[in-house]
Amino acid sequence: MIGDALSRMWHEILARPSGPLAVRFYIQPLVAAFLAFRDARWDARRGKPAYAWAVFTSSHHRRELLRDGWHSIGKVFFIALAIDIIYQLIVLHGLHPVQGLIVAAGLALLPYLLLRGLLNRLMRLGRKRDGLAKRDPRHGQRPPRAA
């Protein structure tokens, strides 16, 4: 019984990208990626660690980090949830709240969490390399040959 319900739930979730309102599977992760880029740039400028890593390892700053992330991505999450509820009413002729939460998290929260930390690291590496290039005119060139 529970196995059948879970199977039906995952089948319905996986059918969403080919149904009505499928464009949201492209737009909402792109919006989440844009917000992750914006916040990662802010983190990199301030020398902050990767976001997801800091959330899981920094217990004394976790609440502040989660509040900051939710401030950025919360609206996108609720829009994803609202659009999925509309989809459910049109296609499934009912409400499935757990499915809506899974889809909204996958479209908004997951891309944001994955990209914010990764982009932060890449930007910090780029800043380090740029700083080295400004100090050392030979940066990026072959080292001089020993005679």
Sequence and secondary structure as in RCSB ss.txt:
>XXXX:A:sequence
MIGDALSRMWHEILARPSGPLAVRFYIQPLVAAFLAFRDARWDARRGKPAYAWAVFTSSHHRRELLRDGWHSIGK
VFFIALAIDIIYQLIVLHGLHPVQGLIVAAGLALLPYLLLRGLLNRLMRLGRKRDGLAKRDPRHGQRPPRAA
>XXXX:A:secstr
 HHHHHHHHHHHHHHGGGSTTTTHHHHHHHHHHHHHHHHHHHHHHTT   HHHHHHH TTTHHHHHHHHHHHHHH
HHHHHHHHHHHHIIIIISS  HHHHHHHHIIIIIHHHHHHHHHHHHHHHHHHHHHHHHHH TTTTS      
